[in-house]
Amino acid sequence: MISSLRIPFLIALSALAVAAFAGCAASGPKSGASSSDGGPSSYINNEKVERSIEQSSRQQRRQRVVASCPALVKIKKGGSFTCVIATGRGDGKFRVTMKDEKGNVHYEAVPH
């Protein structure tokens, strides 16, 4: 059962933290790696997505969370993946959707 405090947190965070940001791409299996051929990146920079979710939570809800996103997610427009957050009140999830082939994403809290 979801606590009564958790539902407002996820709803408010979802409404406030829906964000789009650029530069969440890495060219190789390691985040932050650069492409040797100068071509477009092919993997989402999961560490940058995690930091963005954590920062949104701190700024908009004044709550610290720890986000964990999967590594080695290939960039694909319209593709999505799930990040898990841990808070002092329990766990939650964010759905991250890739907006384009450049690594721009949109994320929002997943209601339980």
C-alpha positions in Angstrom: 0.0 0.0 0.0 1.3 3.5 -0.8 1.5 5.9 2.1 -0.6 9.0 2.0 2.6 11.2 2.0 4.1 9.3 -1.0 1.2 9.9 -3.4 1.3 13.8 -3.1 5.1 13.7 -3.4 5.0 11.7 -6.6 2.1 13.7 -8.1 3.7 17.0 -7.3 7.1 15.9 -8.4 5.7 14.6 -11.6 3.9 17.9 -12.3 6.9 20.0 -11.4 9.8 17.9 -12.5 8.6 17.1 -16.0 11.7 18.3 -17.8 13.4 18.2 -21.1 17.1 18.7 -21.2 19.8 18.4 -23.8 23.1 16.6 -23.8 22.2 13.3 -22.2 24.2 11.3 -24.6 27.5 9.4 -24.4 29.1 7.7 -27.4 30.3 4.5 -25.9 29.5 2.1 -23.1 31.0 4.5 -20.5 29.1 7.6 -19.7 31.0 10.7 -20.9 33.0 8.9 -23.5 33.7 10.8 -26.7 33.2 9.5 -30.1 36.4 8.8 -32.0 34.9 9.5 -35.4 33.1 12.7 -34.2 29.8 11.2 -35.1 26.6 11.3 -33.0 26.4 9.7 -29.6 24.6 6.4 -29.3 24.1 5.9 -25.5 22.1 7.9 -23.0 24.3 9.4 -20.3 22.5 7.8 -17.4 24.5 9.7 -14.8 23.3 13.0 -16.2 19.7 11.8 -16.1 20.2 10.7 -12.5 21.6 14.1 -11.5 18.8 15.9 -13.3 16.1 13.9 -11.5 17.9 14.5 -8.1 18.3 18.2 -8.8 14.6 18.6 -9.7 13.6 16.9 -6.5 15.9 19.2 -4.4 14.8 22.4 -6.1 11.1 21.8 -6.5 10.2 19.6 -3.5 13.1 20.4 -1.2 13.7 16.7 -0.8 16.8 14.7 -1.4 16.4 11.6 -3.5 18.9 9.2 -5.0 18.2 8.2 -8.5 19.4 5.1 -10.3 19.0 4.7 -14.1 20.1 1.8 -16.2 23.4 2.0 -18.0 24.0 1.3 -21.7 20.6 2.5 -22.9 20.9 3.1 -26.7 19.4 6.3 -27.9 16.2 5.8 -29.9 13.6 8.5 -30.6 10.5 7.5 -28.7 12.3 4.9 -26.7 11.9 4.9 -22.9 13.4 3.4 -19.8 12.7 3.6 -16.0 14.8 5.1 -13.3 14.3 4.2 -9.6 14.5 6.8 -6.9 15.0 6.3 -3.2 13.6 8.9 -0.7 13.4 9.0 3.1 9.8 8.0 2.7 10.2 5.1 0.3 11.0 4.3 -3.3 9.5 5.6 -6.6 10.0 5.4 -10.3 10.5 7.9 -13.1 9.7 7.1 -16.8 12.3 8.6 -19.1 11.4 9.1 -22.8 13.9 9.9 -25.5 12.6 12.9 -27.5 15.1 12.6 -30.4 18.3 11.0 -31.7 20.5 13.6 -29.9 19.8 12.3 -26.4 17.2 14.9 -25.3 14.8 13.3 -22.9 11.6 14.0 -20.9 11.0 12.4 -17.5 8.1 12.2 -15.1 7.2 10.3 -12.0 5.3 7.0 -12.5 2.2 6.8 -10.3 1.8 3.6 -8.3 
